[in-house]
Amino acid sequence: MERPHRHTKAGCLRILRSLSAYLDDELTSDVCREIRAHLGACPRCEEFLDGLRVTVSLCRHLEAKPLSPTAKAQLRRQILKAIG
């Protein structure tokens, strides 16, 4: 049974946590349908997905450089602030 689309911070976070697996086609068709329904009704999550697609594309073409623990923490704070 499909869950209702929740446009709360918690509902959006649940969807956002699945987007990487969604882009990699690693989810069941039911979960993909749920994500697509949410994205169709939630412009903020749709915008985040568009940004994630661009980021993934750019990262595939760049040499990976390790981040310092400070840079990782700062990036995490920025991401959480952007989706909050």
Biopython code that builds the backbone (N, CA, C, O; Angstrom):
import numpy as np
from Bio.PDB.StructureBuilder import StructureBuilder

atoms = [
    (1, "MET", "N", (0.844, -1.188, 0.000)),
    (1, "MET", "CA", (0.000, 0.000, 0.000)),
    (1, "MET", "C", (0.883, 1.243, 0.000)),
    (1, "MET", "O", (1.843, 1.343, 0.764)),
    (2, "GLU", "N", (0.543, 2.176, -0.862)),
    (2, "GLU", "CA", (1.317, 3.403, -1.001)),
    (2, "GLU", "C", (1.039, 4.343, 0.158)),
    (2, "GLU", "O", (-0.112, 4.558, 0.539)),
    (3, "ARG", "N", (2.108, 4.901, 0.715)),
    (3, "ARG", "CA", (1.942, 5.873, 1.803)),
    (3, "ARG", "C", (1.540, 7.226, 1.236)),
    (3, "ARG", "O", (1.902, 7.552, 0.106)),
    (4, "PRO", "N", (0.799, 8.015, 1.999)),
    (4, "PRO", "CA", (0.446, 9.358, 1.517)),
    (4, "PRO", "C", (1.691, 10.230, 1.423)),
    (4, "PRO", "O", (2.677, 10.005, 2.125)),
    (5, "HIS", "N", (1.634, 11.215, 0.558)),
    (5, "HIS", "CA", (2.746, 12.139, 0.383)),
    (5, "HIS", "C", (2.747, 13.116, 1.538)),
    (5, "HIS", "O", (1.774, 13.840, 1.752)),
    (6, "ARG", "N", (3.824, 13.136, 2.268)),
    (6, "ARG", "CA", (3.918, 14.006, 3.434)),
    (6, "ARG", "C", (4.823, 15.182, 3.101)),
    (6, "ARG", "O", (6.004, 15.014, 2.797)),
    (7, "HIS", "N", (4.249, 16.364, 3.163)),
    (7, "HIS", "CA", (5.023, 17.567, 2.890)),
    (7, "HIS", "C", (5.399, 18.234, 4.201)),
    (7, "HIS", "O", (5.239, 19.439, 4.396)),
    (8, "THR", "N", (5.896, 17.408, 5.073)),
    (8, "THR", "CA", (6.457, 17.873, 6.331)),
    (8, "THR", "C", (7.968, 17.688, 6.215)),
    (8, "THR", "O", (8.452, 16.993, 5.322)),
    (9, "LYS", "N", (8.681, 18.297, 7.097)),
    (9, "LYS", "CA", (10.136, 18.146, 7.081)),
    (9, "LYS", "C", (10.517, 16.662, 7.159)),
    (9, "LYS", "O", (11.394, 16.205, 6.426)),
    (10, "ALA", "N", (9.863, 15.922, 8.039)),
    (10, "ALA", "CA", (10.170, 14.499, 8.203)),
    (10, "ALA", "C", (9.820, 13.713, 6.939)),
    (10, "ALA", "O", (10.574, 12.831, 6.526)),
    (11, "GLY", "N", (8.673, 14.032, 6.323)),
    (11, "GLY", "CA", (8.278, 13.341, 5.096)),
    (11, "GLY", "C", (9.247, 13.601, 3.955)),
    (11, "GLY", "O", (9.618, 12.687, 3.218)),
    (12, "CYS", "N", (9.651, 14.857, 3.817)),
    (12, "CYS", "CA", (10.610, 15.205, 2.771)),
    (12, "CYS", "C", (11.973, 14.574, 3.044)),
    (12, "CYS", "O", (12.621, 14.090, 2.115)),
    (13, "LEU", "N", (12.413, 14.569, 4.280)),
    (13, "LEU", "CA", (13.695, 13.947, 4.611)),
    (13, "LEU", "C", (13.691, 12.464, 4.275)),
    (13, "LEU", "O", (14.695, 11.930, 3.806)),
    (14, "ARG", "N", (12.576, 11.802, 4.510)),
    (14, "ARG", "CA", (12.456, 10.371, 4.191)),
    (14, "ARG", "C", (12.655, 10.163, 2.686)),
    (14, "ARG", "O", (13.350, 9.237, 2.269)),
    (15, "ILE", "N", (12.046, 11.023, 1.883)),
    (15, "ILE", "CA", (12.197, 10.932, 0.434)),
    (15, "ILE", "C", (13.633, 11.276, 0.031)),
    (15, "ILE", "O", (14.236, 10.568, -0.775)),
    (16, "LEU", "N", (14.176, 12.349, 0.583)),
    (16, "LEU", "CA", (15.519, 12.790, 0.213)),
    (16, "LEU", "C", (16.572, 11.731, 0.521)),
    (16, "LEU", "O", (17.556, 11.598, -0.207)),
    (17, "ARG", "N", (16.368, 10.990, 1.583)),
    (17, "ARG", "CA", (17.329, 9.937, 1.949)),
    (17, "ARG", "C", (17.350, 8.812, 0.921)),
    (17, "ARG", "O", (18.323, 8.062, 0.849)),
    (18, "SER", "N", (16.306, 8.686, 0.136)),
    (18, "SER", "CA", (16.206, 7.609, -0.854)),
    (18, "SER", "C", (16.617, 8.038, -2.260)),
    (18, "SER", "O", (16.684, 7.201, -3.160)),
    (19, "LEU", "N", (16.890, 9.314, -2.463)),
    (19, "LEU", "CA", (17.095, 9.803, -3.822)),
    (19, "LEU", "C", (18.330, 9.236, -4.513)),
    (19, "LEU", "O", (18.301, 9.006, -5.722)),
    (20, "SER", "N", (19.394, 9.009, -3.789)),
    (20, "SER", "CA", (20.585, 8.442, -4.411)),
    (20, "SER", "C", (20.284, 7.046, -4.949)),
    (20, "SER", "O", (20.638, 6.727, -6.084)),
    (21, "ALA", "N", (19.635, 6.223, -4.145)),
    (21, "ALA", "CA", (19.246, 4.885, -4.590)),
    (21, "ALA", "C", (18.225, 4.967, -5.722)),
    (21, "ALA", "O", (18.219, 4.126, -6.621)),
    (22, "TYR", "N", (17.370, 5.971, -5.675)),
    (22, "TYR", "CA", (16.391, 6.193, -6.744)),
    (22, "TYR", "C", (17.100, 6.481, -8.066)),
    (22, "TYR", "O", (16.765, 5.897, -9.097)),
    (23, "LEU", "N", (18.079, 7.383, -8.031)),
    (23, "LEU", "CA", (18.827, 7.717, -9.244)),
    (23, "LEU", "C", (19.617, 6.524, -9.773)),
    (23, "LEU", "O", (19.816, 6.390, -10.980)),
    (24, "ASP", "N", (20.062, 5.661, -8.869)),
    (24, "ASP", "CA", (20.841, 4.483, -9.261)),
    (24, "ASP", "C", (19.948, 3.297, -9.618)),
    (24, "ASP", "O", (20.443, 2.204, -9.891)),
    (25, "ASP", "N", (18.633, 3.515, -9.614)),
    (25, "ASP", "CA", (17.651, 2.476, -9.967)),
    (25, "ASP", "C", (17.784, 1.240, -9.071)),
    (25, "ASP", "O", (17.748, 0.106, -9.550)),
    (26, "GLU", "N", (17.939, 1.476, -7.773)),
    (26, "GLU", "CA", (18.133, 0.401, -6.810)),
    (26, "GLU", "C", (16.898, 0.132, -5.956)),
    (26, "GLU", "O", (16.962, -0.671, -5.025)),
    (27, "LEU", "N", (15.783, 0.782, -6.251)),
    (27, "LEU", "CA", (14.589, 0.663, -5.420)),
    (27, "LEU", "C", (13.494, -0.135, -6.126)),
    (27, "LEU", "O", (13.496, -0.272, -7.350)),
    (28, "THR", "N", (12.578, -0.648, -5.349)),
    (28, "THR", "CA", (11.447, -1.378, -5.932)),
    (28, "THR", "C", (10.554, -0.414, -6.699)),
    (28, "THR", "O", (10.605, 0.797, -6.480)),
    (29, "SER", "N", (9.752, -0.941, -7.581)),
    (29, "SER", "CA", (8.861, -0.088, -8.371)),
    (29, "SER", "C", (7.858, 0.638, -7.486)),
    (29, "SER", "O", (7.477, 1.768, -7.789)),
    (30, "ASP", "N", (7.421, 0.006, -6.395)),
    (30, "ASP", "CA", (6.488, 0.669, -5.475)),
    (30, "ASP", "C", (7.123, 1.891, -4.824)),
    (30, "ASP", "O", (6.495, 2.946, -4.729)),
    (31, "VAL", "N", (8.350, 1.752, -4.382)),
    (31, "VAL", "CA", (9.051, 2.875, -3.745)),
    (31, "VAL", "C", (9.313, 3.978, -4.774)),
    (31, "VAL", "O", (9.176, 5.161, -4.466)),
    (32, "CYS", "N", (9.688, 3.591, -5.988)),
    (32, "CYS", "CA", (9.903, 4.591, -7.046)),
    (32, "CYS", "C", (8.622, 5.349, -7.350)),
    (32, "CYS", "O", (8.654, 6.562, -7.555)),
    (33, "ARG", "N", (7.512, 4.659, -7.383)),
    (33, "ARG", "CA", (6.221, 5.304, -7.620)),
    (33, "ARG", "C", (5.902, 6.298, -6.512)),
    (33, "ARG", "O", (5.419, 7.399, -6.776)),
    (34, "GLU", "N", (6.171, 5.910, -5.286)),
    (34, "GLU", "CA", (5.939, 6.794, -4.135)),
    (34, "GLU", "C", (6.814, 8.046, -4.233)),
    (34, "GLU", "O", (6.348, 9.158, -3.984)),
    (35, "ILE", "N", (8.071, 7.858, -4.594)),
    (35, "ILE", "CA", (8.982, 8.990, -4.721)),
    (35, "ILE", "C", (8.529, 9.913, -5.845)),
    (35, "ILE", "O", (8.503, 11.131, -5.669)),
    (36, "ARG", "N", (8.172, 9.348, -6.999)),
    (36, "ARG", "CA", (7.708, 10.182, -8.120)),
    (36, "ARG", "C", (6.452, 10.962, -7.758)),
    (36, "ARG", "O", (6.314, 12.125, -8.138)),
    (37, "ALA", "N", (5.541, 10.339, -7.033)),
    (37, "ALA", "CA", (4.319, 11.036, -6.614)),
    (37, "ALA", "C", (4.666, 12.192, -5.680)),
    (37, "ALA", "O", (4.116, 13.286, -5.810)),
    (38, "HIS", "N", (5.572, 11.953, -4.746)),
    (38, "HIS", "CA", (5.983, 13.011, -3.821)),
    (38, "HIS", "C", (6.649, 14.147, -4.592)),
    (38, "HIS", "O", (6.337, 15.318, -4.376)),
    (39, "LEU", "N", (7.567, 13.797, -5.489)),
    (39, "LEU", "CA", (8.291, 14.816, -6.252)),
    (39, "LEU", "C", (7.337, 15.648, -7.097)),
    (39, "LEU", "O", (7.523, 16.857, -7.236)),
    (40, "GLY", "N", (6.320, 15.011, -7.659)),
    (40, "GLY", "CA", (5.358, 15.729, -8.480)),
    (40, "GLY", "C", (4.540, 16.742, -7.708)),
    (40, "GLY", "O", (3.991, 17.681, -8.285)),
    (41, "ALA", "N", (4.459, 16.548, -6.403)),
    (41, "ALA", "CA", (3.660, 17.440, -5.555)),
    (41, "ALA", "C", (4.513, 18.316, -4.643)),
    (41, "ALA", "O", (3.975, 19.121, -3.882)),
    (42, "CYS", "N", (5.835, 18.168, -4.709)),
    (42, "CYS", "CA", (6.707, 18.905, -3.787)),
    (42, "CYS", "C", (7.846, 19.556, -4.574)),
    (42, "CYS", "O", (8.864, 18.915, -4.832)),
    (43, "PRO", "N", (7.682, 20.821, -4.954)),
    (43, "PRO", "CA", (8.702, 21.492, -5.760)),
    (43, "PRO", "C", (10.079, 21.561, -5.097)),
    (43, "PRO", "O", (11.097, 21.529, -5.788)),
    (44, "ARG", "N", (10.120, 21.655, -3.778)),
    (44, "ARG", "CA", (11.428, 21.738, -3.095)),
    (44, "ARG", "C", (12.211, 20.440, -3.266)),
    (44, "ARG", "O", (13.416, 20.468, -3.518)),
    (45, "CYS", "N", (11.535, 19.313, -3.130)),
    (45, "CYS", "CA", (12.221, 18.030, -3.301)),
    (45, "CYS", "C", (12.595, 17.808, -4.764)),
    (45, "CYS", "O", (13.654, 17.253, -5.059)),
    (46, "GLU", "N", (11.732, 18.237, -5.675)),
    (46, "GLU", "CA", (12.034, 18.133, -7.110)),
    (46, "GLU", "C", (13.282, 18.957, -7.449)),
    (46, "GLU", "O", (14.139, 18.506, -8.208)),
    (47, "GLU", "N", (13.377, 20.144, -6.893)),
    (47, "GLU", "CA", (14.544, 21.003, -7.110)),
    (47, "GLU", "C", (15.799, 20.350, -6.539)),
    (47, "GLU", "O", (16.865, 20.399, -7.152)),
    (48, "PHE", "N", (15.666, 19.740, -5.363)),
    (48, "PHE", "CA", (16.805, 19.057, -4.757)),
    (48, "PHE", "C", (17.262, 17.906, -5.654)),
    (48, "PHE", "O", (18.462, 17.716, -5.852)),
    (49, "LEU", "N", (16.320, 17.141, -6.195)),
    (49, "LEU", "CA", (16.663, 16.031, -7.082)),
    (49, "LEU", "C", (17.384, 16.538, -8.329)),
    (49, "LEU", "O", (18.361, 15.929, -8.766)),
    (50, "ASP", "N", (16.920, 17.628, -8.899)),
    (50, "ASP", "CA", (17.584, 18.199, -10.068)),
    (50, "ASP", "C", (19.033, 18.560, -9.734)),
    (50, "ASP", "O", (19.944, 18.283, -10.515)),
    (51, "GLY", "N", (19.238, 19.174, -8.578)),
    (51, "GLY", "CA", (20.590, 19.515, -8.140)),
    (51, "GLY", "C", (21.446, 18.282, -7.912)),
    (51, "GLY", "O", (22.634, 18.273, -8.231)),
    (52, "LEU", "N", (20.835, 17.241, -7.356)),
    (52, "LEU", "CA", (21.567, 15.995, -7.118)),
    (52, "LEU", "C", (21.989, 15.359, -8.441)),
    (52, "LEU", "O", (23.102, 14.848, -8.560)),
    (53, "ARG", "N", (21.109, 15.392, -9.422)),
    (53, "ARG", "CA", (21.454, 14.849, -10.747)),
    (53, "ARG", "C", (22.665, 15.585, -11.340)),
    (53, "ARG", "O", (23.582, 14.961, -11.874)),
    (54, "VAL", "N", (22.652, 16.904, -11.239)),
    (54, "VAL", "CA", (23.768, 17.704, -11.758)),
    (54, "VAL", "C", (25.044, 17.375, -10.991)),
    (54, "VAL", "O", (26.104, 17.200, -11.592)),
    (55, "THR", "N", (24.944, 17.291, -9.682)),
    (55, "THR", "CA", (26.109, 16.987, -8.846)),
    (55, "THR", "C", (26.699, 15.630, -9.190)),
    (55, "THR", "O", (27.914, 15.495, -9.331)),
    (56, "VAL", "N", (25.846, 14.629, -9.324)),
    (56, "VAL", "CA", (26.316, 13.283, -9.669)),
    (56, "VAL", "C", (27.018, 13.304, -11.026)),
    (56, "VAL", "O", (28.076, 12.698, -11.192)),
    (57, "SER", "N", (26.435, 13.993, -11.977)),
    (57, "SER", "CA", (27.038, 14.080, -13.310)),
    (57, "SER", "C", (28.412, 14.744, -13.244)),
    (57, "SER", "O", (29.365, 14.265, -13.858)),
    (58, "LEU", "N", (28.514, 15.840, -12.504)),
    (58, "LEU", "CA", (29.795, 16.528, -12.372)),
    (58, "LEU", "C", (30.826, 15.658, -11.658)),
    (58, "LEU", "O", (31.992, 15.620, -12.053)),
    (59, "CYS", "N", (30.400, 14.966, -10.617)),
    (59, "CYS", "CA", (31.333, 14.135, -9.837)),
    (59, "CYS", "C", (31.879, 12.966, -10.648)),
    (59, "CYS", "O", (33.007, 12.525, -10.428)),
    (60, "ARG", "N", (31.096, 12.478, -11.564)),
    (60, "ARG", "CA", (31.562, 11.355, -12.393)),
    (60, "ARG", "C", (32.702, 11.774, -13.315)),
    (60, "ARG", "O", (33.439, 10.928, -13.821)),
    (61, "HIS", "N", (32.844, 13.065, -13.532)),
    (61, "HIS", "CA", (33.853, 13.550, -14.458)),
    (61, "HIS", "C", (35.040, 14.214, -13.757)),
    (61, "HIS", "O", (35.937, 14.725, -14.427)),
    (62, "LEU", "N", (35.060, 14.217, -12.452)),
    (62, "LEU", "CA", (36.140, 14.852, -11.702)),
    (62, "LEU", "C", (36.883, 13.827, -10.859)),
    (62, "LEU", "O", (36.318, 12.822, -10.426)),
    (63, "GLU", "N", (38.165, 14.107, -10.637)),
    (63, "GLU", "CA", (38.944, 13.258, -9.741)),
    (63, "GLU", "C", (38.503, 13.512, -8.302)),
    (63, "GLU", "O", (38.394, 14.661, -7.873)),
    (64, "ALA", "N", (38.256, 12.457, -7.573)),
    (64, "ALA", "CA", (37.801, 12.583, -6.182)),
    (64, "ALA", "C", (38.965, 12.988, -5.282)),
    (64, "ALA", "O", (40.048, 12.403, -5.332)),
    (65, "LYS", "N", (38.712, 14.004, -4.460)),
    (65, "LYS", "CA", (39.699, 14.442, -3.474)),
    (65, "LYS", "C", (39.042, 14.303, -2.103)),
    (65, "LYS", "O", (37.892, 14.703, -1.923)),
    (66, "PRO", "N", (39.764, 13.741, -1.139)),
    (66, "PRO", "CA", (39.164, 13.554, 0.191)),
    (66, "PRO", "C", (38.888, 14.889, 0.883)),
    (66, "PRO", "O", (39.643, 15.852, 0.742)),
    (67, "LEU", "N", (37.789, 14.918, 1.629)),
    (67, "LEU", "CA", (37.437, 16.104, 2.416)),
    (67, "LEU", "C", (37.975, 15.957, 3.832)),
    (67, "LEU", "O", (38.031, 14.856, 4.380)),
    (68, "SER", "N", (38.359, 17.057, 4.399)),
    (68, "SER", "CA", (38.792, 17.044, 5.796)),
    (68, "SER", "C", (37.553, 16.848, 6.666)),
    (68, "SER", "O", (36.439, 17.114, 6.213)),
    (69, "PRO", "N", (37.722, 16.391, 7.900)),
    (69, "PRO", "CA", (36.572, 16.263, 8.800)),
    (69, "PRO", "C", (35.824, 17.589, 8.988)),
    (69, "PRO", "O", (34.599, 17.599, 9.112)),
    (70, "THR", "N", (36.556, 18.695, 9.010)),
    (70, "THR", "CA", (35.925, 20.012, 9.153)),
    (70, "THR", "C", (35.079, 20.336, 7.923)),
    (70, "THR", "O", (33.955, 20.820, 8.052)),
    (71, "ALA", "N", (35.613, 20.071, 6.742)),
    (71, "ALA", "CA", (34.872, 20.338, 5.507)),
    (71, "ALA", "C", (33.631, 19.453, 5.417)),
    (71, "ALA", "O", (32.579, 19.911, 4.972)),
    (72, "LYS", "N", (33.742, 18.192, 5.832)),
    (72, "LYS", "CA", (32.589, 17.285, 5.832)),
    (72, "LYS", "C", (31.488, 17.806, 6.747)),
    (72, "LYS", "O", (30.315, 17.814, 6.373)),
    (73, "ALA", "N", (31.864, 18.236, 7.933)),
    (73, "ALA", "CA", (30.882, 18.746, 8.895)),
    (73, "ALA", "C", (30.220, 20.014, 8.360)),
    (73, "ALA", "O", (29.009, 20.186, 8.501)),
    (74, "GLN", "N", (30.997, 20.892, 7.753)),
    (74, "GLN", "CA", (30.447, 22.129, 7.202)),
    (74, "GLN", "C", (29.490, 21.822, 6.048)),
    (74, "GLN", "O", (28.421, 22.426, 5.960)),
    (75, "LEU", "N", (29.855, 20.902, 5.173)),
    (75, "LEU", "CA", (28.998, 20.528, 4.053)),
    (75, "LEU", "C", (27.695, 19.920, 4.548)),
    (75, "LEU", "O", (26.626, 20.232, 4.025)),
    (76, "ARG", "N", (27.775, 19.065, 5.542)),
    (76, "ARG", "CA", (26.570, 18.456, 6.117)),
    (76, "ARG", "C", (25.639, 19.525, 6.678)),
    (76, "ARG", "O", (24.431, 19.484, 6.447)),
    (77, "ARG", "N", (26.201, 20.488, 7.418)),
    (77, "ARG", "CA", (25.386, 21.582, 7.972)),
    (77, "ARG", "C", (24.705, 22.373, 6.860)),
    (77, "ARG", "O", (23.530, 22.723, 6.975)),
    (78, "GLN", "N", (25.429, 22.651, 5.802)),
    (78, "GLN", "CA", (24.866, 23.405, 4.681)),
    (78, "GLN", "C", (23.735, 22.642, 3.990)),
    (78, "GLN", "O", (22.711, 23.227, 3.636)),
    (79, "ILE", "N", (23.922, 21.361, 3.804)),
    (79, "ILE", "CA", (22.872, 20.544, 3.173)),
    (79, "ILE", "C", (21.631, 20.508, 4.046)),
    (79, "ILE", "O", (20.521, 20.700, 3.551)),
    (80, "LEU", "N", (21.805, 20.265, 5.333)),
    (80, "LEU", "CA", (20.657, 20.210, 6.237)),
    (80, "LEU", "C", (19.950, 21.561, 6.309)),
    (80, "LEU", "O", (18.724, 21.615, 6.407)),
    (81, "LYS", "N", (20.706, 22.637, 6.261)),
    (81, "LYS", "CA", (20.100, 23.971, 6.269)),
    (81, "LYS", "C", (19.301, 24.206, 4.972)),
    (81, "LYS", "O", (18.218, 24.790, 5.001)),
    (82, "ALA", "N", (19.840, 23.751, 3.861)),
    (82, "ALA", "CA", (19.185, 23.952, 2.560)),
    (82, "ALA", "C", (17.868, 23.193, 2.456)),
    (82, "ALA", "O", (16.936, 23.654, 1.796)),
    (83, "ILE", "N", (17.786, 22.043, 3.098)),
    (83, "ILE", "CA", (16.552, 21.255, 2.992)),
    (83, "ILE", "C", (15.594, 21.552, 4.133)),
    (83, "ILE", "O", (14.446, 21.107, 4.119)),
    (84, "GLY", "N", (16.064, 22.302, 5.117)),
    (84, "GLY", "CA", (15.249, 22.597, 6.297)),
    (84, "GLY", "C", (14.314, 23.684, 6.067)),
    (84, "GLY", "O", (13.558, 24.049, 6.967)),
]
sb = StructureBuilder()
sb.init_structure("model")
sb.init_model(0)
sb.init_chain("A")
sb.init_seg("    ")
for serial, (resi, resn, name, xyz) in enumerate(atoms, 1):
    if name == "N":
        sb.init_residue(resn, " ", resi, " ")
    sb.init_atom(name, np.array(xyz, "f"), 0.0, 1.0, " ", f" {name:<3s}", serial, name[0])
structure = sb.get_structure()
